[in-house]
Amino acid sequence: MNGRRYRCKACGNLTRFDVVITRTTREYHHFSISGELSVEDTQVIDEKVSAVICRWCGNGRAVEIVPAPAGGLGREPASVDRPGPAGSSPIKRDTLDRDGQAAGHPSGVAEALKAGNTGT
């Protein structure tokens, strides 16, 4: 999936998905004298994604493929909002600490939502 990523249209998730992939590969197996296997080369002959399910809301029918951000991998800009739990408003990134937990709330996002800290 070079240059592309998944996005859940139901909750806005861009980062956490369960993906079921079936691959047909050709591998070069090298066994040591003691029987230890070392796979030295792998070629993917065929690959099929049969399911993509959002880890945040559990929806498997609202996931779409979107272009990856320009510049490749890296941290998202500080201004990006993070979706809250299903059915809630997004939580503004500036209300989250370095670990992605809601700032000032030890239990994280759920506590921030109860306190009304949705940033909207």
N, CA, C and O atoms as CSV, one atom per row, in Angstrom:
chain,resi,resn,atom,element,x,y,z
A,1,MET,N,N,0.826,-1.189,0.000
A,1,MET,CA,C,0.000,0.000,0.000
A,1,MET,C,C,0.867,1.248,0.000
A,1,MET,O,O,0.639,2.144,0.812
A,2,ASN,N,N,1.817,1.332,-0.851
A,2,ASN,CA,C,2.695,2.476,-0.928
A,2,ASN,C,C,1.943,3.711,-1.393
A,2,ASN,O,O,1.276,3.679,-2.427
A,3,GLY,N,N,2.046,4.814,-0.631
A,3,GLY,CA,C,1.382,6.045,-1.009
A,3,GLY,C,C,-0.096,6.097,-0.682
A,3,GLY,O,O,-0.774,7.068,-1.021
A,4,ARG,N,N,-0.611,5.051,-0.017
A,4,ARG,CA,C,-2.023,5.014,0.354
A,4,ARG,C,C,-2.148,4.614,1.811
A,4,ARG,O,O,-1.220,4.062,2.401
A,5,ARG,N,N,-3.314,4.903,2.383
A,5,ARG,CA,C,-3.610,4.473,3.742
A,5,ARG,C,C,-5.100,4.277,3.888
A,5,ARG,O,O,-5.869,4.636,2.996
A,6,TYR,N,N,-5.513,3.712,5.002
A,6,TYR,CA,C,-6.935,3.505,5.262
A,6,TYR,C,C,-7.502,4.663,6.063
A,6,TYR,O,O,-6.785,5.327,6.812
A,7,ARG,N,N,-8.808,4.899,5.896
A,7,ARG,CA,C,-9.543,5.887,6.683
A,7,ARG,C,C,-10.944,5.334,6.915
A,7,ARG,O,O,-11.598,4.862,5.985
A,8,CYS,N,N,-11.402,5.398,8.178
A,8,CYS,CA,C,-12.763,4.970,8.496
A,8,CYS,C,C,-13.694,6.169,8.332
A,8,CYS,O,O,-13.543,7.177,9.022
A,9,LYS,N,N,-14.649,6.057,7.421
A,9,LYS,CA,C,-15.613,7.147,7.214
A,9,LYS,C,C,-16.592,7.259,8.365
A,9,LYS,O,O,-17.222,8.305,8.524
A,10,ALA,N,N,-16.743,6.217,9.176
A,10,ALA,CA,C,-17.689,6.252,10.292
A,10,ALA,C,C,-17.161,7.075,11.459
A,10,ALA,O,O,-17.921,7.822,12.075
A,11,CYS,N,N,-15.852,6.953,11.780
A,11,CYS,CA,C,-15.328,7.647,12.964
A,11,CYS,C,C,-14.122,8.525,12.674
A,11,CYS,O,O,-13.702,9.282,13.550
A,12,GLY,N,N,-13.548,8.452,11.477
A,12,GLY,CA,C,-12.411,9.299,11.130
A,12,GLY,C,C,-11.049,8.683,11.416
A,12,GLY,O,O,-10.028,9.316,11.148
A,13,ASN,N,N,-11.004,7.475,11.948
A,13,ASN,CA,C,-9.744,6.814,12.280
A,13,ASN,C,C,-8.836,6.711,11.059
A,13,ASN,O,O,-9.275,6.346,9.968
A,14,LEU,N,N,-7.548,7.046,11.266
A,14,LEU,CA,C,-6.546,6.912,10.213
A,14,LEU,C,C,-5.416,5.969,10.602
A,14,LEU,O,O,-4.520,5.726,9.793
A,15,THR,N,N,-5.432,5.434,11.819
A,15,THR,CA,C,-4.234,4.754,12.312
A,15,THR,C,C,-4.392,3.325,12.793
A,15,THR,O,O,-3.385,2.620,12.862
A,16,ARG,N,N,-5.564,2.849,13.127
A,16,ARG,CA,C,-5.703,1.528,13.732
A,16,ARG,C,C,-6.753,0.693,13.008
A,16,ARG,O,O,-7.939,1.020,13.025
A,17,PHE,N,N,-6.298,-0.407,12.362
A,17,PHE,CA,C,-7.197,-1.266,11.610
A,17,PHE,C,C,-6.778,-2.724,11.762
A,17,PHE,O,O,-5.588,-3.023,11.852
A,18,ASP,N,N,-7.748,-3.624,11.790
A,18,ASP,CA,C,-7.489,-5.053,11.668
A,18,ASP,C,C,-7.588,-5.369,10.182
A,18,ASP,O,O,-8.617,-5.115,9.556
A,19,VAL,N,N,-6.521,-5.924,9.619
A,19,VAL,CA,C,-6.471,-6.201,8.185
A,19,VAL,C,C,-6.234,-7.697,7.986
A,19,VAL,O,O,-5.278,-8.262,8.519
A,20,VAL,N,N,-7.120,-8.330,7.210
A,20,VAL,CA,C,-6.977,-9.748,6.876
A,20,VAL,C,C,-6.417,-9.814,5.461
A,20,VAL,O,O,-7.044,-9.362,4.503
A,21,ILE,N,N,-5.215,-10.391,5.352
A,21,ILE,CA,C,-4.516,-10.473,4.061
A,21,ILE,C,C,-4.162,-11.931,3.782
A,21,ILE,O,O,-3.679,-12.643,4.662
A,22,THR,N,N,-4.408,-12.364,2.549
A,22,THR,CA,C,-3.973,-13.680,2.091
A,22,THR,C,C,-2.850,-13.464,1.091
A,22,THR,O,O,-3.023,-12.755,0.100
A,23,ARG,N,N,-1.699,-14.076,1.351
A,23,ARG,CA,C,-0.544,-13.910,0.466
A,23,ARG,C,C,-0.073,-15.269,-0.039
A,23,ARG,O,O,-0.082,-16.264,0.686
A,24,THR,N,N,0.336,-15.278,-1.299
A,24,THR,CA,C,1.044,-16.421,-1.858
A,24,THR,C,C,2.469,-15.955,-2.056
A,24,THR,O,O,2.719,-14.968,-2.748
A,25,THR,N,N,3.409,-16.669,-1.445
A,25,THR,CA,C,4.807,-16.258,-1.518
A,25,THR,C,C,5.691,-17.396,-2.001
A,25,THR,O,O,5.337,-18.572,-1.923
A,26,ARG,N,N,6.840,-17.006,-2.494
A,26,ARG,CA,C,7.913,-17.955,-2.796
A,26,ARG,C,C,9.051,-17.555,-1.872
A,26,ARG,O,O,9.493,-16.406,-1.877
A,27,GLU,N,N,9.533,-18.530,-1.062
A,27,GLU,CA,C,10.584,-18.230,-0.098
A,27,GLU,C,C,11.764,-19.180,-0.286
A,27,GLU,O,O,11.595,-20.343,-0.653
A,28,TYR,N,N,12.956,-18.657,-0.026
A,28,TYR,CA,C,14.154,-19.481,-0.021
A,28,TYR,C,C,14.426,-19.860,1.430
A,28,TYR,O,O,14.802,-19.013,2.240
A,29,HIS,N,N,14.235,-21.142,1.752
A,29,HIS,CA,C,14.457,-21.647,3.099
A,29,HIS,C,C,15.848,-22.263,3.182
A,29,HIS,O,O,16.212,-23.124,2.381
A,30,HIS,N,N,16.611,-21.809,4.156
A,30,HIS,CA,C,17.952,-22.344,4.389
A,30,HIS,C,C,17.969,-22.949,5.786
A,30,HIS,O,O,17.807,-22.243,6.781
A,31,PHE,N,N,18.163,-24.244,5.849
A,31,PHE,CA,C,18.219,-24.937,7.132
A,31,PHE,C,C,19.673,-25.160,7.517
A,31,PHE,O,O,20.488,-25.587,6.700
A,32,SER,N,N,19.988,-24.862,8.783
A,32,SER,CA,C,21.333,-25.138,9.281
A,32,SER,C,C,21.475,-26.642,9.513
A,32,SER,O,O,20.494,-27.384,9.455
A,33,ILE,N,N,22.673,-27.072,9.770
A,33,ILE,CA,C,22.926,-28.485,10.048
A,33,ILE,C,C,22.104,-28.942,11.250
A,33,ILE,O,O,21.668,-30.092,11.301
A,34,SER,N,N,21.887,-28.033,12.235
A,34,SER,CA,C,21.110,-28.393,13.429
A,34,SER,C,C,19.606,-28.310,13.203
A,34,SER,O,O,18.827,-28.631,14.101
A,35,GLY,N,N,19.185,-27.878,12.001
A,35,GLY,CA,C,17.765,-27.848,11.680
A,35,GLY,C,C,17.090,-26.499,11.862
A,35,GLY,O,O,15.878,-26.399,11.668
A,36,GLU,N,N,17.836,-25.449,12.231
A,36,GLU,CA,C,17.265,-24.110,12.390
A,36,GLU,C,C,16.947,-23.517,11.016
A,36,GLU,O,O,17.784,-23.527,10.113
A,37,LEU,N,N,15.732,-23.003,10.876
A,37,LEU,CA,C,15.292,-22.408,9.610
A,37,LEU,C,C,15.654,-20.932,9.552
A,37,LEU,O,O,15.469,-20.192,10.518
A,38,SER,N,N,16.168,-20.523,8.417
A,38,SER,CA,C,16.397,-19.110,8.128
A,38,SER,C,C,15.788,-18.833,6.755
A,38,SER,O,O,16.187,-19.443,5.763
A,39,VAL,N,N,14.814,-17.906,6.694
A,39,VAL,CA,C,14.205,-17.535,5.420
A,39,VAL,C,C,15.033,-16.391,4.857
A,39,VAL,O,O,15.045,-15.292,5.411
A,40,GLU,N,N,15.728,-16.654,3.750
A,40,GLU,CA,C,16.691,-15.689,3.223
A,40,GLU,C,C,16.134,-14.806,2.119
A,40,GLU,O,O,16.698,-13.752,1.826
A,41,ASP,N,N,15.043,-15.218,1.508
A,41,ASP,CA,C,14.460,-14.395,0.444
A,41,ASP,C,C,12.969,-14.706,0.367
A,41,ASP,O,O,12.561,-15.865,0.438
A,42,THR,N,N,12.162,-13.660,0.223
A,42,THR,CA,C,10.718,-13.842,0.092
A,42,THR,C,C,10.218,-13.003,-1.078
A,42,THR,O,O,10.489,-11.805,-1.156
A,43,GLN,N,N,9.493,-13.637,-1.977
A,43,GLN,CA,C,8.837,-12.950,-3.090
A,43,GLN,C,C,7.342,-13.079,-2.903
A,43,GLN,O,O,6.837,-14.185,-2.707
A,44,VAL,N,N,6.612,-11.956,-2.959
A,44,VAL,CA,C,5.156,-12.003,-2.903
A,44,VAL,C,C,4.650,-12.203,-4.328
A,44,VAL,O,O,4.847,-11.351,-5.195
A,45,ILE,N,N,4.003,-13.329,-4.556
A,45,ILE,CA,C,3.479,-13.655,-5.880
A,45,ILE,C,C,2.074,-13.089,-6.044
A,45,ILE,O,O,1.738,-12.540,-7.094
A,46,ASP,N,N,1.251,-13.225,-4.999
A,46,ASP,CA,C,-0.112,-12.713,-5.032
A,46,ASP,C,C,-0.483,-12.258,-3.625
A,46,ASP,O,O,-0.062,-12.854,-2.633
A,47,GLU,N,N,-1.275,-11.197,-3.557
A,47,GLU,CA,C,-1.719,-10.674,-2.267
A,47,GLU,C,C,-3.143,-10.170,-2.396
A,47,GLU,O,O,-3.466,-9.423,-3.319
A,48,LYS,N,N,-4.003,-10.586,-1.456
A,48,LYS,CA,C,-5.403,-10.172,-1.488
A,48,LYS,C,C,-5.831,-9.733,-0.096
A,48,LYS,O,O,-5.724,-10.492,0.867
A,49,VAL,N,N,-6.318,-8.495,0.000
A,49,VAL,CA,C,-6.872,-7.987,1.257
A,49,VAL,C,C,-8.349,-8.356,1.254
A,49,VAL,O,O,-9.112,-7.885,0.411
A,50,SER,N,N,-8.751,-9.203,2.205
A,50,SER,CA,C,-10.136,-9.650,2.220
A,50,SER,C,C,-11.002,-8.903,3.225
A,50,SER,O,O,-12.228,-8.937,3.117
A,51,ALA,N,N,-10.390,-8.223,4.210
A,51,ALA,CA,C,-11.179,-7.468,5.181
A,51,ALA,C,C,-10.321,-6.397,5.834
A,51,ALA,O,O,-9.148,-6.621,6.134
A,52,VAL,N,N,-10.920,-5.229,6.051
A,52,VAL,CA,C,-10.298,-4.148,6.818
A,52,VAL,C,C,-11.355,-3.641,7.784
A,52,VAL,O,O,-12.412,-3.167,7.370
A,53,ILE,N,N,-11.062,-3.746,9.079
A,53,ILE,CA,C,-12.023,-3.369,10.117
A,53,ILE,C,C,-11.397,-2.318,11.013
A,53,ILE,O,O,-10.267,-2.476,11.475
A,54,CYS,N,N,-12.136,-1.241,11.256
A,54,CYS,CA,C,-11.666,-0.150,12.104
A,54,CYS,C,C,-11.523,-0.645,13.540
A,54,CYS,O,O,-12.454,-1.241,14.081
A,55,ARG,N,N,-10.378,-0.408,14.158
A,55,ARG,CA,C,-10.151,-0.810,15.539
A,55,ARG,C,C,-10.880,0.099,16.519
A,55,ARG,O,O,-11.164,-0.322,17.641
A,56,TRP,N,N,-11.192,1.337,16.128
A,56,TRP,CA,C,-11.834,2.285,17.044
A,56,TRP,C,C,-13.337,2.053,17.157
A,56,TRP,O,O,-13.881,2.051,18.261
A,57,CYS,N,N,-14.018,1.855,16.020
A,57,CYS,CA,C,-15.477,1.741,16.081
A,57,CYS,C,C,-15.986,0.373,15.648
A,57,CYS,O,O,-17.178,0.098,15.782
A,58,GLY,N,N,-15.114,-0.492,15.131
A,58,GLY,CA,C,-15.513,-1.840,14.744
A,58,GLY,C,C,-16.188,-1.931,13.392
A,58,GLY,O,O,-16.631,-3.010,12.997
A,59,ASN,N,N,-16.274,-0.819,12.672
A,59,ASN,CA,C,-16.951,-0.811,11.382
A,59,ASN,C,C,-16.035,-1.375,10.305
A,59,ASN,O,O,-14.885,-0.955,10.184
A,60,GLY,N,N,-16.533,-2.314,9.531
A,60,GLY,CA,C,-15.768,-2.887,8.437
A,60,GLY,C,C,-16.294,-2.485,7.080
A,60,GLY,O,O,-15.707,-2.837,6.057
A,61,ARG,N,N,-17.394,-1.753,7.056
A,61,ARG,CA,C,-17.995,-1.360,5.771
A,61,ARG,C,C,-17.735,0.095,5.411
A,61,ARG,O,O,-18.036,0.515,4.294
A,62,ALA,N,N,-17.182,0.873,6.338
A,62,ALA,CA,C,-16.975,2.291,6.079
A,62,ALA,C,C,-15.507,2.638,5.870
A,62,ALA,O,O,-15.154,3.817,5.856
A,63,VAL,N,N,-14.647,1.642,5.710
A,63,VAL,CA,C,-13.219,1.897,5.542
A,63,VAL,C,C,-12.925,2.129,4.066
A,63,VAL,O,O,-13.362,1.374,3.197
A,64,GLU,N,N,-12.170,3.201,3.808
A,64,GLU,CA,C,-11.798,3.534,2.438
A,64,GLU,C,C,-10.287,3.679,2.341
A,64,GLU,O,O,-9.608,3.854,3.353
A,65,ILE,N,N,-9.767,3.608,1.133
A,65,ILE,CA,C,-8.345,3.845,0.890
A,65,ILE,C,C,-8.198,5.296,0.461
A,65,ILE,O,O,-8.891,5.757,-0.446
A,66,VAL,N,N,-7.289,6.019,1.120
A,66,VAL,CA,C,-7.043,7.432,0.808
A,66,VAL,C,C,-5.553,7.629,0.568
A,66,VAL,O,O,-4.750,6.790,0.975
A,67,PRO,N,N,-5.165,8.728,-0.088
A,67,PRO,CA,C,-3.741,8.992,-0.299
A,67,PRO,C,C,-3.030,9.238,1.033
A,67,PRO,O,O,-3.590,9.845,1.946
A,68,ALA,N,N,-1.805,8.762,1.127
A,68,ALA,CA,C,-0.991,9.029,2.313
A,68,ALA,C,C,-0.562,10.498,2.266
A,68,ALA,O,O,-0.489,11.084,1.186
A,69,PRO,N,N,-0.278,11.098,3.430
A,69,PRO,CA,C,0.146,12.491,3.436
A,69,PRO,C,C,1.456,12.674,2.671
A,69,PRO,O,O,2.307,11.784,2.657
A,70,ALA,N,N,1.607,13.830,2.039
A,70,ALA,CA,C,2.833,14.139,1.314
A,70,ALA,C,C,3.997,14.127,2.290
A,70,ALA,O,O,3.843,14.518,3.448
A,71,GLY,N,N,5.146,13.687,1.835
A,71,GLY,CA,C,6.309,13.660,2.709
A,71,GLY,C,C,6.518,12.319,3.373
A,71,GLY,O,O,7.473,12.152,4.131
A,72,GLY,N,N,5.649,11.358,3.108
A,72,GLY,CA,C,5.834,10.016,3.622
A,72,GLY,C,C,5.505,9.867,5.085
A,72,GLY,O,O,4.658,10.580,5.623
A,73,LEU,N,N,6.190,8.927,5.730
A,73,LEU,CA,C,5.921,8.606,7.119
A,73,LEU,C,C,6.435,9.689,8.042
A,73,LEU,O,O,7.367,10.421,7.708
A,74,GLY,N,N,5.827,9.780,9.188
A,74,GLY,CA,C,6.248,10.751,10.191
A,74,GLY,C,C,5.086,11.094,11.089
A,74,GLY,O,O,3.995,10.541,10.955
A,75,ARG,N,N,5.322,12.000,11.995
A,75,ARG,CA,C,4.289,12.396,12.934
A,75,ARG,C,C,3.263,13.288,12.235
A,75,ARG,O,O,3.600,14.057,11.334
A,76,GLU,N,N,2.005,13.171,12.666
A,76,GLU,CA,C,0.965,14.024,12.125
A,76,GLU,C,C,1.157,15.438,12.647
A,76,GLU,O,O,1.697,15.616,13.739
A,77,PRO,N,N,0.727,16.451,11.895
A,77,PRO,CA,C,0.834,17.813,12.388
A,77,PRO,C,C,0.061,17.988,13.687
A,77,PRO,O,O,-0.929,17.296,13.923
A,78,ALA,N,N,0.514,18.915,14.532
A,78,ALA,CA,C,-0.098,19.123,15.844
A,78,ALA,C,C,-1.535,19.598,15.740
A,78,ALA,O,O,-2.283,19.485,16.711
A,79,SER,N,N,-1.948,20.127,14.591
A,79,SER,CA,C,-3.297,20.677,14.471
A,79,SER,C,C,-4.351,19.629,14.116
A,79,SER,O,O,-5.538,19.951,14.072
A,80,VAL,N,N,-3.945,18.382,13.863
A,80,VAL,CA,C,-4.896,17.340,13.468
A,80,VAL,C,C,-5.721,16.921,14.677
A,80,VAL,O,O,-5.177,16.710,15.761
A,81,ASP,N,N,-7.043,16.798,14.491
A,81,ASP,CA,C,-7.927,16.338,15.559
A,81,ASP,C,C,-7.931,14.817,15.600
A,81,ASP,O,O,-7.723,14.159,14.580
A,82,ARG,N,N,-8.167,14.270,16.772
A,82,ARG,CA,C,-8.257,12.821,16.954
A,82,ARG,C,C,-9.706,12.475,17.216
A,82,ARG,O,O,-10.331,13.065,18.097
A,83,PRO,N,N,-10.260,11.520,16.460
A,83,PRO,CA,C,-11.651,11.145,16.712
A,83,PRO,C,C,-11.807,10.568,18.111
A,83,PRO,O,O,-10.921,9.876,18.612
A,84,GLY,N,N,-12.928,10.857,18.727
A,84,GLY,CA,C,-13.240,10.272,20.021
A,84,GLY,C,C,-13.921,8.936,19.811
A,84,GLY,O,O,-14.021,8.466,18.678
A,85,PRO,N,N,-14.391,8.317,20.881
A,85,PRO,CA,C,-15.111,7.054,20.749
A,85,PRO,C,C,-16.326,7.208,19.835
A,85,PRO,O,O,-16.827,8.315,19.636
A,86,ALA,N,N,-16.791,6.096,19.286
A,86,ALA,CA,C,-17.913,6.120,18.341
A,86,ALA,C,C,-19.073,6.942,18.895
A,86,ALA,O,O,-19.465,6.780,20.051
A,87,GLY,N,N,-19.614,7.819,18.065
A,87,GLY,CA,C,-20.770,8.628,18.446
A,87,GLY,C,C,-20.427,9.894,19.199
A,87,GLY,O,O,-21.328,10.614,19.629
A,88,SER,N,N,-19.139,10.187,19.372
A,88,SER,CA,C,-18.750,11.394,20.112
A,88,SER,C,C,-18.094,12.398,19.178
A,88,SER,O,O,-17.818,12.099,18.016
A,89,SER,N,N,-17.851,13.584,19.698
A,89,SER,CA,C,-17.171,14.627,18.937
A,89,SER,C,C,-15.674,14.359,18.933
A,89,SER,O,O,-15.163,13.695,19.835
A,90,PRO,N,N,-14.954,14.874,17.916
A,90,PRO,CA,C,-13.503,14.717,17.919
A,90,PRO,C,C,-12.899,15.439,19.123
A,90,PRO,O,O,-13.440,16.434,19.605
A,91,ILE,N,N,-11.773,14.919,19.593
A,91,ILE,CA,C,-11.046,15.562,20.677
A,91,ILE,C,C,-9.889,16.315,20.049
A,91,ILE,O,O,-9.107,15.728,19.301
A,92,LYS,N,N,-9.766,17.584,20.332
A,92,LYS,CA,C,-8.694,18.383,19.764
A,92,LYS,C,C,-7.351,17.869,20.256
A,92,LYS,O,O,-7.202,17.539,21.433
A,93,ARG,N,N,-6.375,17.801,19.358
A,93,ARG,CA,C,-5.061,17.290,19.704
A,93,ARG,C,C,-4.420,18.105,20.823
A,93,ARG,O,O,-3.659,17.552,21.617
A,94,ASP,N,N,-4.706,19.398,20.906
A,94,ASP,CA,C,-4.053,20.205,21.943
A,94,ASP,C,C,-4.550,19.869,23.341
A,94,ASP,O,O,-4.016,20.391,24.319
A,95,THR,N,N,-5.571,19.001,23.462
A,95,THR,CA,C,-6.017,18.568,24.783
A,95,THR,C,C,-5.421,17.217,25.159
A,95,THR,O,O,-5.766,16.651,26.196
A,96,LEU,N,N,-4.517,16.693,24.308
A,96,LEU,CA,C,-3.895,15.400,24.560
A,96,LEU,C,C,-2.442,15.596,24.976
A,96,LEU,O,O,-1.775,16.521,24.512
A,97,ASP,N,N,-1.950,14.710,25.865
A,97,ASP,CA,C,-0.550,14.785,26.248
A,97,ASP,C,C,0.303,14.010,25.245
A,97,ASP,O,O,-0.210,13.565,24.218
A,98,ARG,N,N,1.587,13.845,25.524
A,98,ARG,CA,C,2.520,13.202,24.590
A,98,ARG,C,C,2.148,11.764,24.269
A,98,ARG,O,O,2.460,11.283,23.179
A,99,ASP,N,N,1.491,11.066,25.186
A,99,ASP,CA,C,1.126,9.668,24.971
A,99,ASP,C,C,-0.249,9.501,24.353
A,99,ASP,O,O,-0.737,8.377,24.240
A,100,GLY,N,N,-0.893,10.608,23.945
A,100,GLY,CA,C,-2.206,10.519,23.334
A,100,GLY,C,C,-3.327,10.440,24.341
A,100,GLY,O,O,-4.476,10.216,23.962
A,101,GLN,N,N,-3.025,10.618,25.616
A,101,GLN,CA,C,-4.045,10.614,26.655
A,101,GLN,C,C,-4.543,12.040,26.850
A,101,GLN,O,O,-3.812,12.999,26.605
A,102,ALA,N,N,-5.773,12.172,27.287
A,102,ALA,CA,C,-6.344,13.496,27.493
A,102,ALA,C,C,-5.598,14.187,28.622
A,102,ALA,O,O,-5.505,13.661,29.730
A,103,ALA,N,N,-5.068,15.369,28.334
A,103,ALA,CA,C,-4.276,16.107,29.309
A,103,ALA,C,C,-5.091,16.393,30.565
A,103,ALA,O,O,-6.240,16.828,30.486
A,104,GLY,N,N,-4.490,16.147,31.716
A,104,GLY,CA,C,-5.143,16.419,32.983
A,104,GLY,C,C,-6.134,15.366,33.414
A,104,GLY,O,O,-6.788,15.520,34.444
A,105,HIS,N,N,-6.259,14.300,32.650
A,105,HIS,CA,C,-7.217,13.246,32.964
A,105,HIS,C,C,-6.492,11.906,32.938
A,105,HIS,O,O,-6.181,11.402,31.859
A,106,PRO,N,N,-6.212,11.310,34.116
A,106,PRO,CA,C,-5.430,10.086,34.144
A,106,PRO,C,C,-6.050,8.931,33.381
A,106,PRO,O,O,-5.323,8.055,32.913
A,107,SER,N,N,-7.360,8.896,33.241
A,107,SER,CA,C,-7.989,7.786,32.528
A,107,SER,C,C,-8.042,8.022,31.032
A,107,SER,O,O,-8.483,7.146,30.288
A,108,GLY,N,N,-7.602,9.184,30.575
A,108,GLY,CA,C,-7.489,9.425,29.146
A,108,GLY,C,C,-8.733,9.994,28.501
A,108,GLY,O,O,-9.455,10.784,29.109
A,109,VAL,N,N,-8.978,9.593,27.281
A,109,VAL,CA,C,-10.003,10.162,26.417
A,109,VAL,C,C,-11.397,10.057,27.015
A,109,VAL,O,O,-12.152,11.029,26.985
A,110,ALA,N,N,-11.753,8.903,27.554
A,110,ALA,CA,C,-13.108,8.734,28.098
A,110,ALA,C,C,-13.385,9.746,29.197
A,110,ALA,O,O,-14.481,10.303,29.256
A,111,GLU,N,N,-12.414,9.996,30.069
A,111,GLU,CA,C,-12.594,10.974,31.137
A,111,GLU,C,C,-12.720,12.383,30.572
A,111,GLU,O,O,-13.496,13.188,31.087
A,112,ALA,N,N,-11.961,12.691,29.515
A,112,ALA,CA,C,-12.044,14.014,28.910
A,112,ALA,C,C,-13.426,14.240,28.322
A,112,ALA,O,O,-13.967,15.342,28.404
A,113,LEU,N,N,-13.998,13.195,27.727
A,113,LEU,CA,C,-15.336,13.326,27.161
A,113,LEU,C,C,-16.375,13.545,28.259
A,113,LEU,O,O,-17.284,14.359,28.102
A,114,LYS,N,N,-16.240,12.820,29.370
A,114,LYS,CA,C,-17.169,13.013,30.479
A,114,LYS,C,C,-17.084,14.428,31.026
A,114,LYS,O,O,-18.084,14.993,31.470
A,115,ALA,N,N,-15.866,15.007,30.991
A,115,ALA,CA,C,-15.667,16.363,31.505
A,115,ALA,C,C,-16.073,17.412,30.478
A,115,ALA,O,O,-16.032,18.606,30.776
A,116,GLY,N,N,-16.464,16.994,29.272
A,116,GLY,CA,C,-16.888,17.941,28.228
A,116,GLY,C,C,-15.714,18.557,27.495
A,116,GLY,O,O,-15.885,19.591,26.849
A,117,ASN,N,N,-14.540,17.976,27.564
A,117,ASN,CA,C,-13.346,18.515,26.924
A,117,ASN,C,C,-13.204,17.978,25.508
A,117,ASN,O,O,-12.271,17.232,25.212
A,118,THR,N,N,-14.132,18.360,24.629
A,118,THR,CA,C,-14.107,17.870,23.249
A,118,THR,C,C,-13.441,18.854,22.324
A,118,THR,O,O,-13.192,18.520,21.166
A,119,GLY,N,N,-13.141,20.048,22.777
A,119,GLY,CA,C,-12.461,21.015,21.934
A,119,GLY,C,C,-13.327,21.603,20.854
A,119,GLY,O,O,-12.812,22.281,19.965
A,120,THR,N,N,-14.625,21.373,20.893
A,120,THR,CA,C,-15.501,21.898,19.839
A,120,THR,C,C,-16.283,23.074,20.357
A,120,THR,O,O,-17.078,23.659,19.621
